[in-house]
């Protein structure tokens, strides 16, 4: 698939998620990515403290 097609699909999904009542309906993969990003940020904060 081309990047433009992927972008279009992502935009459509974003539009749908805006209409959904809660963001907990995120797909597990997206949730995992968010968790990993949060863990990375926490790890960076810990390193700054030391």
CHARMM-style PDB file with segment names, atoms N, HN, CA, C and O in Angstrom:
ATOM      1  N   UNK     1       0.836  -1.212   0.000  1.00  0.00      PROA
ATOM      2  CA  UNK     1       0.000   0.000   0.000  1.00  0.00      PROA
ATOM      3  C   UNK     1       0.867   1.257   0.000  1.00  0.00      PROA
ATOM      4  O   UNK     1       1.932   1.293   0.616  1.00  0.00      PROA
ATOM      5  N   UNK     2       0.401   2.267  -0.689  1.00  0.00      PROA
ATOM      6  HN  UNK     2      -0.464   2.238  -1.190  1.00  0.00      PROA
ATOM      7  CA  UNK     2       1.161   3.510  -0.709  1.00  0.00      PROA
ATOM      8  C   UNK     2       0.921   4.281   0.584  1.00  0.00      PROA
ATOM      9  O   UNK     2      -0.053   4.044   1.299  1.00  0.00      PROA
ATOM     10  N   UNK     3       1.837   5.215   0.868  1.00  0.00      PROA
ATOM     11  HN  UNK     3       2.628   5.408   0.288  1.00  0.00      PROA
ATOM     12  CA  UNK     3       1.716   5.982   2.114  1.00  0.00      PROA
ATOM     13  C   UNK     3       0.439   6.814   2.130  1.00  0.00      PROA
ATOM     14  O   UNK     3      -0.203   6.962   3.170  1.00  0.00      PROA
ATOM     15  N   UNK     4       0.074   7.359   0.961  1.00  0.00      PROA
ATOM     16  HN  UNK     4       0.596   7.239   0.116  1.00  0.00      PROA
ATOM     17  CA  UNK     4      -1.122   8.202   0.901  1.00  0.00      PROA
ATOM     18  C   UNK     4      -2.364   7.414   1.283  1.00  0.00      PROA
ATOM     19  O   UNK     4      -3.239   7.919   1.987  1.00  0.00      PROA
ATOM     20  N   UNK     5      -2.436   6.172   0.816  1.00  0.00      PROA
ATOM     21  HN  UNK     5      -1.725   5.762   0.244  1.00  0.00      PROA
ATOM     22  CA  UNK     5      -3.589   5.333   1.149  1.00  0.00      PROA
ATOM     23  C   UNK     5      -3.618   5.084   2.648  1.00  0.00      PROA
ATOM     24  O   UNK     5      -4.675   5.156   3.275  1.00  0.00      PROA
ATOM     25  N   UNK     6      -2.448   4.789   3.226  1.00  0.00      PROA
ATOM     26  HN  UNK     6      -1.590   4.731   2.716  1.00  0.00      PROA
ATOM     27  CA  UNK     6      -2.380   4.548   4.665  1.00  0.00      PROA
ATOM     28  C   UNK     6      -2.797   5.793   5.433  1.00  0.00      PROA
ATOM     29  O   UNK     6      -3.550   5.710   6.402  1.00  0.00      PROA
ATOM     30  N   UNK     7      -2.301   6.954   4.994  1.00  0.00      PROA
ATOM     31  HN  UNK     7      -1.689   7.021   4.207  1.00  0.00      PROA
ATOM     32  CA  UNK     7      -2.655   8.199   5.678  1.00  0.00      PROA
ATOM     33  C   UNK     7      -4.162   8.417   5.644  1.00  0.00      PROA
ATOM     34  O   UNK     7      -4.769   8.808   6.641  1.00  0.00      PROA
ATOM     35  N   UNK     8      -4.753   8.159   4.486  1.00  0.00      PROA
ATOM     36  HN  UNK     8      -4.260   7.841   3.677  1.00  0.00      PROA
ATOM     37  CA  UNK     8      -6.194   8.354   4.345  1.00  0.00      PROA
ATOM     38  C   UNK     8      -6.948   7.445   5.310  1.00  0.00      PROA
ATOM     39  O   UNK     8      -7.901   7.871   5.962  1.00  0.00      PROA
ATOM     40  N   UNK     9      -6.507   6.176   5.395  1.00  0.00      PROA
ATOM     41  HN  UNK     9      -5.732   5.830   4.866  1.00  0.00      PROA
ATOM     42  CA  UNK     9      -7.168   5.239   6.302  1.00  0.00      PROA
ATOM     43  C   UNK     9      -7.012   5.685   7.750  1.00  0.00      PROA
ATOM     44  O   UNK     9      -7.952   5.594   8.540  1.00  0.00      PROA
ATOM     45  N   UNK    10      -5.815   6.171   8.097  1.00  0.00      PROA
ATOM     46  HN  UNK    10      -5.051   6.245   7.455  1.00  0.00      PROA
ATOM     47  CA  UNK    10      -5.592   6.629   9.464  1.00  0.00      PROA
ATOM     48  C   UNK    10      -6.498   7.812   9.780  1.00  0.00      PROA
ATOM     49  O   UNK    10      -7.055   7.901  10.875  1.00  0.00      PROA
ATOM     50  N   UNK    11      -6.643   8.720   8.819  1.00  0.00      PROA
ATOM     51  HN  UNK    11      -6.191   8.647   7.930  1.00  0.00      PROA
ATOM     52  CA  UNK    11      -7.509   9.877   9.037  1.00  0.00      PROA
ATOM     53  C   UNK    11      -8.950   9.427   9.245  1.00  0.00      PROA
ATOM     54  O   UNK    11      -9.651   9.945  10.114  1.00  0.00      PROA
ATOM     55  N   UNK    12      -9.386   8.461   8.441  1.00  0.00      PROA
ATOM     56  HN  UNK    12      -8.816   8.040   7.735  1.00  0.00      PROA
ATOM     57  CA  UNK    12     -10.753   7.965   8.584  1.00  0.00      PROA
ATOM     58  C   UNK    12     -10.940   7.318   9.947  1.00  0.00      PROA
ATOM     59  O   UNK    12     -11.975   7.500  10.587  1.00  0.00      PROA
ATOM     60  N   UNK    13      -9.943   6.562  10.392  1.00  0.00      PROA
ATOM     61  HN  UNK    13      -9.102   6.414   9.872  1.00  0.00      PROA
ATOM     62  CA  UNK    13     -10.033   5.930  11.710  1.00  0.00      PROA
ATOM     63  C   UNK    13     -10.070   6.996  12.801  1.00  0.00      PROA
ATOM     64  O   UNK    13     -10.784   6.855  13.793  1.00  0.00      PROA
ATOM     65  N   UNK    14      -9.294   8.060  12.610  1.00  0.00      PROA
ATOM     66  HN  UNK    14      -8.713   8.174  11.803  1.00  0.00      PROA
ATOM     67  CA  UNK    14      -9.267   9.137  13.595  1.00  0.00      PROA
ATOM     68  C   UNK    14     -10.645   9.794  13.675  1.00  0.00      PROA
ATOM     69  O   UNK    14     -11.132  10.106  14.761  1.00  0.00      PROA
ATOM     70  N   UNK    15     -11.267   9.999  12.510  1.00  0.00      PROA
ATOM     71  HN  UNK    15     -10.871   9.746  11.627  1.00  0.00      PROA
ATOM     72  CA  UNK    15     -12.606  10.583  12.495  1.00  0.00      PROA
ATOM     73  C   UNK    15     -13.575   9.693  13.261  1.00  0.00      PROA
ATOM     74  O   UNK    15     -14.403  10.183  14.030  1.00  0.00      PROA
ATOM     75  N   UNK    16     -13.469   8.396  13.051  1.00  0.00      PROA
ATOM     76  HN  UNK    16     -12.796   7.999  12.427  1.00  0.00      PROA
ATOM     77  CA  UNK    16     -14.353   7.459  13.742  1.00  0.00      PROA
ATOM     78  C   UNK    16     -14.097   7.493  15.239  1.00  0.00      PROA
ATOM     79  O   UNK    16     -15.039   7.443  16.030  1.00  0.00      PROA
ATOM     80  N   UNK    17     -12.839   7.578  15.635  1.00  0.00      PROA
ATOM     81  HN  UNK    17     -12.074   7.619  14.993  1.00  0.00      PROA
ATOM     82  CA  UNK    17     -12.526   7.552  17.063  1.00  0.00      PROA
ATOM     83  C   UNK    17     -13.007   8.835  17.737  1.00  0.00      PROA
ATOM     84  O   UNK    17     -13.319   8.828  18.928  1.00  0.00      PROA
ATOM     85  N   UNK    18     -13.071   9.938  16.982  1.00  0.00      PROA
ATOM     86  HN  UNK    18     -12.818   9.943  16.015  1.00  0.00      PROA
ATOM     87  CA  UNK    18     -13.594  11.174  17.556  1.00  0.00      PROA
ATOM     88  C   UNK    18     -15.061  10.982  17.932  1.00  0.00      PROA
ATOM     89  O   UNK    18     -15.540  11.536  18.922  1.00  0.00      PROA
ATOM     90  N   UNK    19     -15.761  10.193  17.130  1.00  0.00      PROA
ATOM     91  HN  UNK    19     -15.372   9.743  16.326  1.00  0.00      PROA
ATOM     92  CA  UNK    19     -17.182   9.979  17.385  1.00  0.00      PROA
ATOM     93  C   UNK    19     -17.418   8.974  18.504  1.00  0.00      PROA
ATOM     94  O   UNK    19     -18.461   9.006  19.158  1.00  0.00      PROA
ATOM     95  N   UNK    20     -16.456   8.079  18.728  1.00  0.00      PROA
ATOM     96  HN  UNK    20     -15.609   8.053  18.196  1.00  0.00      PROA
ATOM     97  CA  UNK    20     -16.646   7.066  19.770  1.00  0.00      PROA
ATOM     98  C   UNK    20     -16.598   7.732  21.139  1.00  0.00      PROA
ATOM     99  O   UNK    20     -15.943   8.759  21.318  1.00  0.00      PROA
ATOM    100  N   UNK    21     -17.292   7.143  22.096  1.00  0.00      PROA
ATOM    101  HN  UNK    21     -17.824   6.309  21.950  1.00  0.00      PROA
ATOM    102  CA  UNK    21     -17.427   7.783  23.402  1.00  0.00      PROA
ATOM    103  C   UNK    21     -16.150   7.749  24.225  1.00  0.00      PROA
ATOM    104  O   UNK    21     -15.847   8.704  24.940  1.00  0.00      PROA
ATOM    105  N   UNK    22     -15.392   6.651  24.131  1.00  0.00      PROA
ATOM    106  HN  UNK    22     -15.638   5.875  23.550  1.00  0.00      PROA
ATOM    107  CA  UNK    22     -14.181   6.572  24.942  1.00  0.00      PROA
ATOM    108  C   UNK    22     -12.988   6.166  24.108  1.00  0.00      PROA
ATOM    109  O   UNK    22     -13.128   5.473  23.100  1.00  0.00      PROA
ATOM    110  N   UNK    23     -11.813   6.600  24.532  1.00  0.00      PROA
ATOM    111  HN  UNK    23     -11.700   7.163  25.351  1.00  0.00      PROA
ATOM    112  CA  UNK    23     -10.600   6.258  23.802  1.00  0.00      PROA
ATOM    113  C   UNK    23     -10.094   4.878  24.209  1.00  0.00      PROA
ATOM    114  O   UNK    23      -9.076   4.408  23.698  1.00  0.00      PROA
ATOM    115  N   UNK    24     -10.804   4.231  25.127  1.00  0.00      PROA
ATOM    116  HN  UNK    24     -11.631   4.612  25.542  1.00  0.00      PROA
ATOM    117  CA  UNK    24     -10.412   2.889  25.548  1.00  0.00      PROA
ATOM    118  C   UNK    24     -10.705   1.873  24.456  1.00  0.00      PROA
ATOM    119  O   UNK    24     -10.308   0.712  24.555  1.00  0.00      PROA
ATOM    120  N   UNK    25     -11.405   2.316  23.411  1.00  0.00      PROA
ATOM    121  HN  UNK    25     -11.727   3.259  23.331  1.00  0.00      PROA
ATOM    122  CA  UNK    25     -11.720   1.420  22.306  1.00  0.00      PROA
ATOM    123  C   UNK    25     -10.556   1.321  21.326  1.00  0.00      PROA
ATOM    124  O   UNK    25     -10.670   0.688  20.276  1.00  0.00      PROA
ATOM    125  N   UNK    26      -9.435   1.950  21.675  1.00  0.00      PROA
ATOM    126  HN  UNK    26      -9.342   2.464  22.527  1.00  0.00      PROA
ATOM    127  CA  UNK    26      -8.248   1.867  20.821  1.00  0.00      PROA
ATOM    128  C   UNK    26      -7.868   0.411  20.618  1.00  0.00      PROA
ATOM    129  O   UNK    26      -8.067  -0.428  21.497  1.00  0.00      PROA
ATOM    130  N   UNK    27      -7.318   0.125  19.448  1.00  0.00      PROA
ATOM    131  HN  UNK    27      -7.156   0.807  18.734  1.00  0.00      PROA
ATOM    132  CA  UNK    27      -6.879  -1.245  19.192  1.00  0.00      PROA
ATOM    133  C   UNK    27      -5.710  -1.567  20.120  1.00  0.00      PROA
ATOM    134  O   UNK    27      -4.911  -0.688  20.441  1.00  0.00      PROA
ATOM    135  N   UNK    28      -5.608  -2.819  20.548  1.00  0.00      PROA
ATOM    136  HN  UNK    28      -6.257  -3.534  20.287  1.00  0.00      PROA
ATOM    137  CA  UNK    28      -4.537  -3.234  21.469  1.00  0.00      PROA
ATOM    138  C   UNK    28      -3.151  -2.814  21.008  1.00  0.00      PROA
ATOM    139  O   UNK    28      -2.312  -2.443  21.828  1.00  0.00      PROA
ATOM    140  N   UNK    29      -2.904  -2.866  19.709  1.00  0.00      PROA
ATOM    141  HN  UNK    29      -3.586  -3.167  19.042  1.00  0.00      PROA
ATOM    142  CA  UNK    29      -1.573  -2.497  19.201  1.00  0.00      PROA
ATOM    143  C   UNK    29      -1.285  -1.031  19.497  1.00  0.00      PROA
ATOM    144  O   UNK    29      -0.194  -0.683  19.946  1.00  0.00      PROA
ATOM    145  N   UNK    30      -2.264  -0.182  19.243  1.00  0.00      PROA
ATOM    146  HN  UNK    30      -3.150  -0.465  18.877  1.00  0.00      PROA
ATOM    147  CA  UNK    30      -2.070   1.241  19.506  1.00  0.00      PROA
ATOM    148  C   UNK    30      -1.857   1.467  20.995  1.00  0.00      PROA
ATOM    149  O   UNK    30      -1.018   2.273  21.395  1.00  0.00      PROA
ATOM    150  N   UNK    31      -2.624   0.747  21.815  1.00  0.00      PROA
ATOM    151  HN  UNK    31      -3.306   0.092  21.490  1.00  0.00      PROA
ATOM    152  CA  UNK    31      -2.485   0.894  23.260  1.00  0.00      PROA
ATOM    153  C   UNK    31      -1.080   0.482  23.703  1.00  0.00      PROA
ATOM    154  O   UNK    31      -0.469   1.123  24.559  1.00  0.00      PROA
ATOM    155  N   UNK    32      -0.576  -0.614  23.096  1.00  0.00      PROA
ATOM    156  HN  UNK    32      -1.072  -1.135  22.401  1.00  0.00      PROA
ATOM    157  CA  UNK    32       0.775  -1.079  23.434  1.00  0.00      PROA
ATOM    158  C   UNK    32       1.798  -0.016  23.081  1.00  0.00      PROA
ATOM    159  O   UNK    32       2.725   0.241  23.849  1.00  0.00      PROA
ATOM    160  N   UNK    33       1.632   0.607  21.914  1.00  0.00      PROA
ATOM    161  HN  UNK    33       0.879   0.399  21.290  1.00  0.00      PROA
ATOM    162  CA  UNK    33       2.575   1.646  21.493  1.00  0.00      PROA
ATOM    163  C   UNK    33       2.544   2.807  22.474  1.00  0.00      PROA
ATOM    164  O   UNK    33       3.590   3.340  22.842  1.00  0.00      PROA
ATOM    165  N   UNK    34       1.347   3.201  22.897  1.00  0.00      PROA
ATOM    166  HN  UNK    34       0.497   2.768  22.598  1.00  0.00      PROA
ATOM    167  CA  UNK    34       1.236   4.300  23.858  1.00  0.00      PROA
ATOM    168  C   UNK    34       1.918   3.931  25.165  1.00  0.00      PROA
ATOM    169  O   UNK    34       2.634   4.744  25.749  1.00  0.00      PROA
ATOM    170  N   UNK    35       1.694   2.697  25.628  1.00  0.00      PROA
ATOM    171  HN  UNK    35       1.112   2.036  25.153  1.00  0.00      PROA
ATOM    172  CA  UNK    35       2.324   2.237  26.869  1.00  0.00      PROA
ATOM    173  C   UNK    35       3.837   2.300  26.745  1.00  0.00      PROA
ATOM    174  O   UNK    35       4.515   2.784  27.651  1.00  0.00      PROA
ATOM    175  N   UNK    36       4.376   1.810  25.621  1.00  0.00      PROA
ATOM    176  HN  UNK    36       3.825   1.416  24.885  1.00  0.00      PROA
ATOM    177  CA  UNK    36       5.821   1.814  25.419  1.00  0.00      PROA
ATOM    178  C   UNK    36       6.349   3.239  25.405  1.00  0.00      PROA
ATOM    179  O   UNK    36       7.411   3.519  25.962  1.00  0.00      PROA
ATOM    180  N   UNK    37       5.609   4.139  24.771  1.00  0.00      PROA
ATOM    181  HN  UNK    37       4.746   3.912  24.319  1.00  0.00      PROA
ATOM    182  CA  UNK    37       6.053   5.528  24.704  1.00  0.00      PROA
ATOM    183  C   UNK    37       6.088   6.125  26.110  1.00  0.00      PROA
ATOM    184  O   UNK    37       7.024   6.840  26.466  1.00  0.00      PROA
ATOM    185  N   UNK    38       5.059   5.826  26.904  1.00  0.00      PROA
ATOM    186  HN  UNK    38       4.298   5.245  26.614  1.00  0.00      PROA
ATOM    187  CA  UNK    38       5.015   6.327  28.282  1.00  0.00      PROA
ATOM    188  C   UNK    38       6.181   5.771  29.090  1.00  0.00      PROA
ATOM    189  O   UNK    38       6.816   6.500  29.852  1.00  0.00      PROA
ATOM    190  N   UNK    39       6.463   4.485  28.925  1.00  0.00      PROA
ATOM    191  HN  UNK    39       5.948   3.893  28.306  1.00  0.00      PROA
ATOM    192  CA  UNK    39       7.576   3.870  29.650  1.00  0.00      PROA
ATOM    193  C   UNK    39       8.891   4.513  29.240  1.00  0.00      PROA
ATOM    194  O   UNK    39       9.753   4.754  30.086  1.00  0.00      PROA
ATOM    195  N   UNK    40       9.054   4.796  27.947  1.00  0.00      PROA
ATOM    196  HN  UNK    40       8.353   4.600  27.260  1.00  0.00      PROA
ATOM    197  CA  UNK    40      10.278   5.446  27.478  1.00  0.00      PROA
ATOM    198  C   UNK    40      10.428   6.808  28.143  1.00  0.00      PROA
ATOM    199  O   UNK    40      11.515   7.165  28.595  1.00  0.00      PROA
ATOM    200  N   UNK    41       9.342   7.565  28.202  1.00  0.00      PROA
ATOM    201  HN  UNK    41       8.458   7.274  27.835  1.00  0.00      PROA
ATOM    202  CA  UNK    41       9.400   8.898  28.806  1.00  0.00      PROA
ATOM    203  C   UNK    41       9.739   8.793  30.285  1.00  0.00      PROA
ATOM    204  O   UNK    41      10.541   9.576  30.794  1.00  0.00      PROA
ATOM    205  N   UNK    42       9.135   7.833  30.980  1.00  0.00      PROA
ATOM    206  HN  UNK    42       8.484   7.196  30.567  1.00  0.00      PROA
ATOM    207  CA  UNK    42       9.435   7.641  32.399  1.00  0.00      PROA
ATOM    208  C   UNK    42      10.900   7.286  32.586  1.00  0.00      PROA
ATOM    209  O   UNK    42      11.552   7.803  33.492  1.00  0.00      PROA
ATOM    210  N   UNK    43      11.420   6.413  31.742  1.00  0.00      PROA
ATOM    211  HN  UNK    43      10.890   5.992  31.006  1.00  0.00      PROA
ATOM    212  CA  UNK    43      12.824   6.008  31.837  1.00  0.00      PROA
ATOM    213  C   UNK    43      13.731   7.217  31.636  1.00  0.00      PROA
ATOM    214  O   UNK    43      14.733   7.366  32.335  1.00  0.00      PROA
ATOM    215  N   UNK    44      13.387   8.071  30.694  1.00  0.00      PROA
ATOM    216  HN  UNK    44      12.573   7.950  30.126  1.00  0.00      PROA
ATOM    217  CA  UNK    44      14.206   9.257  30.440  1.00  0.00      PROA
ATOM    218  C   UNK    44      14.163  10.188  31.646  1.00  0.00      PROA
ATOM    219  O   UNK    44      15.182  10.772  32.015  1.00  0.00      PROA
ATOM    220  N   UNK    45      12.998  10.330  32.259  1.00  0.00      PROA
ATOM    221  HN  UNK    45      12.170   9.855  31.960  1.00  0.00      PROA
ATOM    222  CA  UNK    45      12.882  11.183  33.444  1.00  0.00      PROA
ATOM    223  C   UNK    45      13.737  10.637  34.575  1.00  0.00      PROA
ATOM    224  O   UNK    45      14.402  11.400  35.277  1.00  0.00      PROA
ATOM    225  N   UNK    46      13.725   9.325  34.758  1.00  0.00      PROA
ATOM    226  HN  UNK    46      13.185   8.705  34.188  1.00  0.00      PROA
ATOM    227  CA  UNK    46      14.522   8.695  35.814  1.00  0.00      PROA
ATOM    228  C   UNK    46      16.005   8.955  35.582  1.00  0.00      PROA
ATOM    229  O   UNK    46      16.743   9.231  36.528  1.00  0.00      PROA
ATOM    230  N   UNK    47      16.444   8.870  34.336  1.00  0.00      PROA
ATOM    231  HN  UNK    47      15.845   8.647  33.567  1.00  0.00      PROA
ATOM    232  CA  UNK    47      17.851   9.093  34.016  1.00  0.00      PROA
ATOM    233  C   UNK    47      18.248  10.525  34.346  1.00  0.00      PROA
ATOM    234  O   UNK    47      19.362  10.768  34.809  1.00  0.00      PROA
ATOM    235  N   UNK    48      17.356  11.463  34.113  1.00  0.00      PROA
ATOM    236  HN  UNK    48      16.451  11.266  33.737  1.00  0.00      PROA
ATOM    237  CA  UNK    48      17.669  12.867  34.393  1.00  0.00      PROA
ATOM    238  C   UNK    48      17.838  13.096  35.889  1.00  0.00      PROA
ATOM    239  O   UNK    48      18.651  13.924  36.301  1.00  0.00      PROA
ATOM    240  N   UNK    49      17.080  12.372  36.703  1.00  0.00      PROA
ATOM    241  HN  UNK    49      16.420  11.700  36.368  1.00  0.00      PROA
ATOM    242  CA  UNK    49      17.158  12.542  38.159  1.00  0.00      PROA
ATOM    243  C   UNK    49      18.512  12.106  38.700  1.00  0.00      PROA
ATOM    244  O   UNK    49      19.049  12.719  39.623  1.00  0.00      PROA
ATOM    245  N   UNK    50      19.058  11.046  38.119  1.00  0.00      PROA
ATOM    246  HN  UNK    50      18.622  10.548  37.370  1.00  0.00      PROA
ATOM    247  CA  UNK    50      20.302  10.484  38.648  1.00  0.00      PROA
ATOM    248  C   UNK    50      21.499  11.368  38.315  1.00  0.00      PROA
ATOM    249  OT1 UNK    50      22.628  11.044  38.685  1.00  0.00      PROA
TER     250      UNK     50
END
